[in-house]
Each structure stands twice: as structure tokens, then as C-alpha cells.
Amino acid sequence: MMKLKGKIAIITGAGAGIGKATAIIFAKQGAKICCNSLSDSGLETSKIIKNMGGDAIFIQGDVSNEREAKSIVENTISTYGRIDILFNNAGIVLPGSVDTISTEDWDRTMAVNVRGIYLVSKYAIPYLKKTNGTIINNSSSVAFKGVANRAAYTASKGAVLALTRAMAADYIEDNIRVNAICPGTTNTPSLADRLSKYEDPEEARTQFIARQKMKRLGNPEEIAEGVLFLALNEFSTGISLSIDGGMTM
């Protein structure tokens, strides 16, 4: 049984990692997907979905840009006529402590990770009100547990978690559920890129693995299964679902 049959989902940051895995698992459950990404990587995700018999479109755009965020929503409506699920997944990780990160990197982190959720949600909510839809925001385990050299990222993901609860309260009377997924360190292309910048990438990888009590990285499909749960469970709103290998236990 396809649990999302007939549903329309927007997934930002769908070109790789958690976003790509979620787009594919949603499509397997019958949803039609708007795959968004900043680069053209989301196009490949949409092709994978089509090749497996699903329905998907690709909309390139920067979620932190208001015009482009609005275009993601409007193009989805133009194609499919409705929105049932919004997965605000797009995000960036820029290193640094408060005294070492540049102001530009701080502002860019907040723009993508927080402003991006605000903008896409702002334009999607009028349509989600019509479908009693749901929003899932990608926060992080670092919203609960600080890690070194990630000041802007940690602050942004804490903001995402707080924003999720505020949105859940604001839209509960509209029958829109809003929840957060909080992944631990996940084996994605983004992580591989970050590790490659260390003097000893293998040692850095070992240290990243050690943060999870289960002594391994998560995989994108495991996080995507959690996103699917939040999309389906109708008695959950304002919650944070941690899938983090025991990082925050």
C-alpha cells in the first residue's frame, strides 16, 4: 500500500543526502515530488524518480532568496495544483567558533538554514491550509548538544527547533502539523566534502563517528524513514524526532 498516494511534496535540498533519500522514499510511497536544489543536482533526483515510474519536477533555486523561494512554491502549484507536504531540508554547514567564523559565513548560515525555512514556509502555508498539510523542518542533534567549531550551524539549528514549535502553535487551528527531524552525523556527500578539508580526513571521520554512541554514522535512508513517519503520523505536532545513533542520550 502506497501511504502517500496522491500527495504532493516539496523537498528542498533534494539533490543529495537526506533530501535525495527522502524524495525517493516519498516517491516510492506514491507522492509526486518537487525536487529543489541550489545547483542542478536535484535534476538527477527527479530523473531517478521518473525512471522508477514516479512523478517529479525539478525547480532550481536558493531558498534564502525570497523571489526564488516563492518560485519553488508557485511552480509546484502550477504543475500539481496543491501541496500536502513541505520538507524544509536545505541547509549548509560552515565551520568556526564565534571568534573565528567570518561575519559573511555567519550571515549565510542563518540565511539558508533559518531564513530559507521561513520563506518557503511563508509561501507554502496558504496552500497547506487547504490540504491540512504538514511541514517537517530539518534541525539537528546539535540543537540539543553543542559541538566544537560549529557556532553558526548550532545556533541556526537551535533556531530551527524553536521555530518549529512556534509554527506548530501558530497553525494547529489550521490543521497544519509542524515537526522537526533531528539527525545525528549522517554519511552524506556534504559530510565527505567537509572531511576532505581536514589535514587528516580519516582521523576526522573517526572523531565524527565517535560522537554517536552506536559508533557509526547514520545513513540518509535512515533519516528519510523518520521524515516519512513525521509526514504520516497525524497525532504529532511540535515534536523533535532524534535519529542520531545515541548522540544526545
Secondary structure as UniProt FT lines:
FT   TURN            3..6
FT   STRAND          8..11
FT   TURN            12..15
FT   HELIX           17..28
FT   TURN            29..30
FT   STRAND          32..37
FT   HELIX           41..51
FT   TURN            52..53
FT   STRAND          56..60
FT   TURN            63..64
FT   HELIX           66..80
FT   STRAND          85..88
FT   TURN            98..100
FT   HELIX           103..110
FT   HELIX           111..115
FT   HELIX           116..131
FT   STRAND          134..138
FT   HELIX           141..143
FT   TURN            148..149
FT   HELIX           151..171
FT   HELIX           172..174
FT   STRAND          177..183
FT   HELIX           189..195
FT   TURN            196..197
FT   HELIX           201..210
FT   TURN            213..214
FT   HELIX           220..232
FT   TURN            234..235
FT   STRAND          240..243
FT   TURN            245..248
//
